[in-house]
Amino acid sequence: MTTSRTASMTSSSTGWRASAATVPIVALDVPNTESALMIVSHMGDLCRFYKVAGELFTGAGPAVVQSLVDHGSRVFLDLKFHDIPNTVRGAARSAARIGASIISVHATGGRRMMQAAVEGAAQGARDGKPPEVFAVTVLTSLDAQMIGEAWGRARVNVRDEVLRLADAARASGVSGIVCGGEEAADVRAQYGDSLKLLVPGVRLSGSSSNDQVRVVTPREAAAAGASYIVVGRTVTAAPAVRDAMRQVMAEIS
């Protein structure tokens, strides 16, 4: 790690922590705009950053992004683009034009595809500020055995795969990567602040992991160096939604 990178980091008992605060993003895993805006209204000033993924975007269309922006929120458009470079360039350009602040692509699409996403985001930038492009490494719903079955390998080391894809992502010029909290500290230690880290699969202690496999708490993700964390059902399905969100904020502050 270079001296400049080291200067911008602080050590902790669980790894490296970026000096900037960890930003929480609430997942709007609902089927329509009305349900999404109900969550936003309930959250109020506790959250100003939301994730729109396949279910909501397919059900509500691009207009839901504009609705969230109009309500003063930032949007992580998590559609995980994975296609030929020209198609991904166009998709990223369109995502930028509708107001997304972060967009995701699959790192396994390769360097040319990731570079095309960065180019498209810049071309579609609103007010001269393009969205950040994050490359998804290994989904947090998969463990080593599941990845091996999907990729046709007898043995897989999740950490090594994440680091390998992180290196390709960094070379492609994306803003950061999406990785599990279990791998975040290793990525931060190896690449310093040259990559922002977005950690999904974040759960409060005692919450169900649902269909996620590699989960961490907000405190663990922040200590590992997460720039952003995504919280979903651990907050939105909690008996007291605002109390759950306040607990998330307390753990990452």
C-alpha positions as CSV (number, residue, x, y, z in Angstrom):
1,M,0.0,0.0,0.0
2,T,1.4,3.4,-0.9
3,T,2.1,6.1,1.6
4,S,-0.7,8.3,0.1
5,R,-3.3,5.6,0.5
6,T,-2.1,4.8,4.0
7,A,-2.5,8.4,5.0
8,S,-6.2,8.4,4.1
9,M,-7.0,5.3,6.1
10,T,-7.3,4.5,9.8
11,S,-6.7,1.1,11.3
12,S,-9.3,-0.7,13.4
13,S,-9.4,-4.0,15.2
14,T,-11.2,-5.6,12.3
15,G,-9.3,-4.1,9.3
16,W,-9.0,-0.9,7.4
17,R,-11.6,1.9,7.6
18,A,-11.9,4.7,5.1
19,S,-11.8,8.1,6.7
20,A,-15.1,9.1,5.0
21,A,-18.3,8.1,6.7
22,T,-20.2,5.0,5.6
23,V,-23.4,5.9,3.8
24,P,-26.5,3.7,4.2
25,I,-28.7,2.9,1.2
26,V,-32.2,1.4,1.8
27,A,-33.3,-1.2,-0.7
28,L,-36.8,-0.6,-2.1
29,D,-37.6,-4.2,-3.0
30,V,-41.3,-3.5,-3.7
31,P,-43.3,-3.8,-6.9
32,N,-44.6,-0.3,-7.6
33,T,-43.9,3.4,-7.1
34,E,-46.6,3.8,-4.4
35,S,-45.1,1.2,-2.2
36,A,-41.6,2.7,-2.7
37,L,-42.7,6.2,-1.8
38,M,-44.5,4.9,1.2
39,I,-41.2,3.6,2.6
40,V,-39.5,6.9,1.7
41,S,-42.1,8.9,3.5
42,H,-41.9,6.7,6.5
43,M,-38.1,7.0,6.6
44,G,-38.2,10.8,6.3
45,D,-34.9,12.4,7.1
46,L,-33.4,9.1,8.4
47,C,-32.4,8.1,4.8
48,R,-31.8,10.0,1.6
49,F,-30.4,7.2,-0.5
50,Y,-32.4,4.3,-2.0
51,K,-31.7,1.2,-4.1
52,V,-33.9,0.5,-7.1
53,A,-33.4,-3.0,-8.4
54,G,-35.1,-5.4,-10.8
55,E,-38.5,-5.8,-9.1
56,L,-39.2,-2.1,-8.7
57,F,-37.7,-1.0,-12.0
58,T,-39.5,-3.6,-14.0
59,G,-42.8,-2.8,-12.3
60,A,-42.6,0.9,-12.3
61,G,-40.2,1.8,-15.1
62,P,-37.6,4.7,-15.2
63,A,-40.1,7.1,-13.9
64,V,-39.7,5.7,-10.3
65,V,-36.1,7.0,-10.4
66,Q,-37.3,10.5,-11.2
67,S,-39.9,10.3,-8.5
68,L,-37.3,9.5,-5.9
69,V,-35.0,12.3,-7.1
70,D,-38.0,14.7,-7.0
71,H,-38.4,13.7,-3.3
72,G,-34.8,14.8,-2.6
73,S,-33.3,11.3,-2.6
74,R,-30.3,9.8,-4.4
75,V,-30.7,6.5,-6.3
76,F,-28.6,3.4,-6.6
77,L,-29.9,1.8,-9.8
78,D,-28.9,-1.8,-9.2
79,L,-29.6,-3.5,-12.6
80,K,-26.2,-5.2,-12.8
81,F,-25.7,-4.6,-16.5
82,H,-23.9,-7.5,-18.2
83,D,-23.8,-7.4,-22.0
84,I,-21.7,-6.4,-24.9
85,P,-19.8,-3.1,-24.4
86,N,-22.0,-1.1,-26.8
87,T,-25.2,-2.2,-25.1
88,V,-23.9,-1.5,-21.6
89,R,-22.6,1.9,-22.7
90,G,-26.1,2.8,-23.9
91,A,-27.7,1.5,-20.7
92,A,-25.3,3.4,-18.5
93,R,-25.9,6.6,-20.6
94,S,-29.7,6.2,-20.1
95,A,-29.3,5.5,-16.4
96,A,-27.4,8.7,-16.0
97,R,-30.0,10.7,-17.9
98,I,-32.8,9.5,-15.6
99,G,-30.9,10.7,-12.5
100,A,-29.2,7.6,-11.0
101,S,-26.3,8.4,-8.7
102,I,-24.8,4.9,-8.7
103,I,-25.2,2.2,-11.3
104,S,-24.0,-1.4,-11.2
105,V,-22.4,-3.7,-13.7
106,H,-21.1,-7.2,-13.4
107,A,-17.3,-7.3,-13.2
108,T,-17.3,-10.7,-15.0
109,G,-18.4,-8.7,-18.1
110,G,-14.8,-7.8,-18.6
111,R,-12.7,-4.7,-18.7
112,R,-14.0,-3.4,-22.0
113,M,-17.6,-3.7,-20.8
114,M,-16.8,-1.9,-17.5
115,Q,-14.9,0.9,-19.4
116,A,-17.9,1.3,-21.7
117,A,-20.2,1.7,-18.7
118,V,-18.0,4.5,-17.4
119,E,-18.0,6.1,-20.8
120,G,-21.8,5.9,-21.0
121,A,-22.3,7.3,-17.6
122,A,-20.2,10.3,-18.5
123,Q,-22.1,10.8,-21.8
124,G,-25.4,10.9,-20.0
125,A,-24.4,13.0,-17.0
126,R,-26.9,15.5,-15.7
127,D,-25.4,18.8,-14.7
128,G,-22.0,17.5,-15.6
129,K,-21.9,15.0,-12.8
130,P,-21.9,11.3,-14.0
131,P,-23.2,8.5,-11.7
132,E,-20.6,6.3,-10.0
133,V,-20.2,2.9,-11.7
134,F,-19.8,0.0,-9.3
135,A,-18.7,-3.5,-10.5
136,V,-20.4,-6.5,-8.8
137,T,-17.8,-9.1,-7.9
138,V,-19.4,-12.1,-6.2
139,L,-23.1,-12.0,-5.1
140,T,-23.6,-12.2,-1.4
141,S,-26.3,-14.9,-1.9
142,L,-23.5,-17.3,-3.0
143,D,-20.9,-19.3,-1.0
144,A,-17.9,-21.1,-2.3
145,Q,-19.7,-24.3,-3.1
146,M,-22.5,-22.5,-5.0
147,I,-20.0,-20.5,-7.0
148,G,-18.0,-23.6,-7.9
149,E,-21.2,-25.3,-9.1
150,A,-22.1,-22.2,-11.2
151,W,-18.6,-21.8,-12.7
152,G,-17.8,-25.5,-13.1
153,R,-14.9,-25.5,-10.6
154,A,-14.2,-28.1,-8.0
155,R,-12.8,-25.5,-5.5
156,V,-13.3,-21.8,-5.2
157,N,-11.9,-19.3,-2.8
158,V,-14.4,-16.4,-2.5
159,R,-11.8,-13.9,-1.2
160,D,-9.4,-14.7,-4.1
161,E,-12.2,-14.3,-6.7
162,V,-13.3,-11.0,-5.2
163,L,-9.7,-9.6,-5.2
164,R,-9.2,-10.8,-8.8
165,L,-12.3,-9.1,-10.0
166,A,-11.5,-6.0,-8.0
167,D,-8.2,-5.7,-9.8
168,A,-9.9,-5.8,-13.2
169,A,-12.5,-3.3,-12.0
170,R,-9.8,-0.9,-10.8
171,A,-8.0,-1.1,-14.1
172,S,-11.3,-0.3,-15.9
173,G,-11.7,3.0,-14.2
174,V,-14.9,2.3,-12.2
175,S,-15.6,4.1,-9.0
176,G,-15.7,1.0,-6.9
177,I,-16.9,-2.6,-6.4
178,V,-19.8,-4.4,-4.8
179,C,-18.5,-7.1,-2.5
180,G,-19.4,-9.0,0.7
181,G,-18.5,-7.6,4.1
182,E,-16.3,-10.6,4.7
183,E,-14.1,-9.6,1.8
184,A,-14.2,-5.8,2.2
185,A,-11.3,-5.5,4.6
186,D,-9.0,-7.6,2.3
187,V,-9.9,-5.4,-0.7
188,R,-9.4,-2.2,1.4
189,A,-6.0,-3.5,2.6
190,Q,-4.9,-4.4,-0.9
191,Y,-6.2,-1.4,-2.8
192,G,-6.5,1.3,-0.2
193,D,-8.8,4.1,-1.2
194,S,-8.5,3.5,-5.0
195,L,-11.8,1.7,-4.9
196,K,-14.9,2.6,-3.1
197,L,-16.7,-0.4,-1.5
198,L,-20.4,-1.0,-1.5
199,V,-21.5,-3.9,0.8
200,P,-24.9,-5.5,0.4
201,G,-26.3,-8.3,2.6
202,V,-26.1,-6.2,5.7
203,R,-28.2,-7.3,8.6
204,L,-28.8,-6.1,12.2
205,S,-27.9,-8.7,14.8
206,G,-30.8,-11.1,15.3
207,S,-32.3,-10.4,11.9
208,S,-33.0,-13.2,9.5
209,S,-30.4,-13.6,6.7
210,N,-33.2,-14.5,4.3
211,D,-31.7,-15.5,0.9
212,Q,-28.3,-14.0,1.7
213,V,-25.4,-16.2,2.7
214,R,-22.4,-14.0,3.4
215,V,-23.9,-11.4,5.8
216,V,-22.4,-8.8,8.2
217,T,-23.7,-6.3,10.6
218,P,-23.6,-2.5,9.8
219,R,-20.8,-2.1,12.4
220,E,-18.7,-4.9,10.8
221,A,-19.2,-3.5,7.3
222,A,-18.2,0.0,8.4
223,A,-15.1,-1.3,10.3
224,A,-14.1,-3.2,7.2
225,G,-14.0,0.0,5.1
226,A,-17.4,0.1,3.4
227,S,-18.1,3.3,1.6
228,Y,-21.8,2.4,1.2
229,I,-23.9,-0.4,2.8
230,V,-27.3,-1.6,1.5
231,V,-29.9,-2.5,4.1
232,G,-33.2,-4.0,3.1
233,R,-35.6,-6.3,5.0
234,T,-33.6,-5.9,8.2
235,V,-35.0,-2.4,8.3
236,T,-38.1,-2.3,6.0
237,A,-39.6,-5.5,7.5
238,A,-38.7,-4.6,11.1
239,P,-41.6,-4.1,13.5
240,A,-40.4,-0.5,14.1
241,V,-38.9,0.6,10.8
242,R,-37.5,4.0,12.0
243,D,-36.0,2.4,15.2
244,A,-34.3,-0.2,13.0
245,M,-32.9,2.5,10.8
246,R,-31.7,4.5,13.8
247,Q,-29.8,1.4,15.0
248,V,-28.1,1.1,11.6
249,M,-27.1,4.7,11.8
250,A,-25.7,4.3,15.3
251,E,-23.6,1.3,14.3
252,I,-21.9,3.1,11.4
253,S,-21.4,6.5,13.1
